[in-house]
Amino acid sequence: MHAIGIHAFWLWSAAVAGVALDYLLGEPRRAHPLVGFGHLAGWLERTFNRPDGRPGSRLLLGACGWCALVLPPAVAAQALVMALPLPLALLVHALLLYFTLGAQSLGAHVRPIAAALAAGDLPAARALTARIVSRDLDDADEAAVARAAVESTLENGNDAIFGALFWFAVAGGPGALAYRLANTLDAMWGYRTPRLLHFGRVAARADDVLNWLPARLTAISYALLGHSHDAFACWKTQARHWDSPNAGPVMAAGAGSLGVCLGGPARYHGHIEDRPPLGCGETAGDHHITEAWRLVVRTQQAWLAFGAILPALTLASLL
């Protein structure tokens, strides 16, 4: 038990270091590893996903592509941390978490949206929001822009932060790396379009599996750190109607926690998609974007504090 606790202490220390690096440095401006990974994934898809191929062949090629892009980096990272002495291994763990976290990047994207809406600059708010969502916002009103920004903040809290933290707790830096690479492939390949329906199916399903538990832990965290009763009620009644099995609980609980109405019609690629409602309470506004970001920050702090319990108990027993 003491050995487990000591290992947890070192891993928690590396997690704190990784989060601190993200807070202090933000996203690398040059040569971000995920950018290079994205270019490689795009090339692989364009090269091997032939539109005239058979569905079964495209499915198999997508599965092989997913394995080729996710497994070797994760295995190499695991081999590296196992071969290094503890201080260097902890440094690698911390750096891997830093490269897979997107907390400061998320904040840097959403805070200016809230500021633009508060200043009455709707065109700027639309342009800023279009950087983080795929829906059409050319003629969106303030409420639609605010809804899009709040939804993106809540969902990306899980995808870019808490999923990585969860898998870091399970398997250290290599686990966080594997998760983030899989999540990136889902974001690139996991669409139900004619081109990607078969090729990207494994990427979409793998992300669903890897995110199932982190998403629900995120939803619980959002609920406990806000209007808990409304959050759990929205999760129970609304999440199952959402297309994504993981985004539904996260956004429903987050919206209920904030007391804001999300979901509803949105335009994608020129077509109106009638999405189910999420949350309850007020119409979305600029202050809800700020509150959503603060909820994400509080949740990250709560996860780090919770992660310190086992190491603290172990160290106390040794004194």
Secondary structure, DSSP 8 states (H G I E B T S, - for coil): -HHHHHHHHHHHHHHHHHHHHHHHH-S-SSS-HHHHHHHHHHHHHHHH--TTS-HHHHHHHHHHHHHHHHHHHHHHHHHHHHHS-HHHHHHHHHHHHHHH--HHHHHHHHHHHHHHHHTT-HHHHHHHHHTT--S--TT--HHHHHHHHHHHHHHHHIIIIIHHHHHHHHHHHHHHHHHHHHHHHHHHH---STTTTTTTHHHHHHHHHHHHHHHHHHHHHHHHTS-HHHHHHHHHHHGGGSSSTTHHHHHHHHHHHHTEEEEEEEEETTEEEEEEEEE-SEE--HHHHHHHHHHHHHHHHHHHHHHTHHHHHHHHHH-
